[in-house]
Amino acid sequence: MDQLREHDKRITAFDERIDAVFKSSVACQRVGQIEGVGPKTATVIVAAVSDPRDLVGISPPDSDWFSDSTPVATKRRCSVSAH
């Protein structure tokens, strides 16, 4: 049971970090405006896609669609361990 509590704490910590990245990134918030896309999915998309033109069928409004205030360090946060 202690192991489950520890996993739950780690999941909560990851959720909080992802939510913080989402709130601090205009790019994540833009992607989050797509119907059915929440903060976690939007953050993963922004972290995984370096150039929105790589997405088939997507035509961003300008070349700065993802690069606004999303530094590389923010993109790396998604893969950093919570310990």
Summary of the structure (lengths in Angstrom):
residues: 83
radius of gyration: 14.4
end to end distance: 19.6
largest distance: 50.4
contacts: 193
relative contact order: 0.17
helix: 61%
strand: 0%
